[in-house]
Amino acid sequence: MDAFEALVRSAPRGEVLERAPLRLRAIDRTAVFRFVDDVDARIDPAARLLHVRSASRVGRGDLGANRRRVSAWLRELSQAWGVAWPPR
């Protein structure tokens, strides 16, 4: 979770709101209109998985911004850990 928290904090508009050993709650703002997107992450130690969710607070669509953000973060983590992304 430390590595994921560092990614969120390094994002230009990312802000960590709450951190627990296996959970993280944050926000990130879109570049142009500064819309707030909620980011939630949870580690499942038994399954050895990191679950990440990013969703817009306002509107019906985000033109793929949340998917791109999460994919970029997971790609960075996978490179740091030496695992393939996306998983096969």
SVG drawing of the C-alpha trace seen along z (x, -y; Angstrom):
<svg xmlns="http://www.w3.org/2000/svg" viewBox="-25 -24 36 40">
<polyline fill="none" stroke="black" stroke-width="0.4" points="0.0,0.0 3.0,-2.3 3.9,-2.1 0.3,-2.9 0.1,-5.8 3.3,-7.2 1.8,-7.1 -1.4,-8.9 0.6,-11.5 2.9,-12.0 0.0,-12.6 -0.3,-16.4 -3.8,-16.6 -3.9,-13.6 -4.6,-13.8 -4.8,-11.0 -7.7,-11.5 -7.5,-8.4 -5.0,-5.6 -5.2,-2.3 -2.8,0.7 -4.9,2.4 -7.0,-0.5 -6.5,-3.9 -9.1,-6.6 -8.1,-9.5 -9.3,-12.0 -7.8,-13.1 -9.0,-16.0 -9.4,-16.1 -6.9,-18.3 -9.2,-20.7 -12.3,-21.2 -10.9,-20.0 -13.8,-17.6 -13.3,-15.4 -12.8,-11.7 -12.9,-9.3 -10.2,-6.7 -10.5,-3.7 -7.9,-0.9 -7.9,2.2 -5.4,5.0 -6.7,8.6 -3.7,10.4 -5.3,13.9 -5.7,13.5 -2.5,11.3 -4.5,8.7 -4.8,4.9 -8.3,3.8 -8.5,0.2 -11.7,-1.8 -11.8,-5.3 -15.1,-7.0 -16.4,-10.4 -18.5,-12.2 -20.4,-14.3 -21.8,-13.4 -22.5,-10.2 -19.3,-9.7 -15.6,-10.7 -14.4,-9.9 -12.2,-7.2 -10.2,-9.4 -10.6,-7.1 -9.7,-4.0 -6.6,-5.7 -5.5,-6.9 -5.9,-3.5 -4.2,-1.7 -1.2,-4.1 -0.8,-3.6 -1.1,0.2 1.4,0.2 3.9,-1.8 3.4,0.6 3.9,3.6 7.1,2.2 8.5,1.5 7.6,5.0 8.7,6.8 5.4,8.3 3.5,8.2 0.7,5.7 -1.9,6.2 -2.1,9.7 -2.5,12.6"/>
</svg>
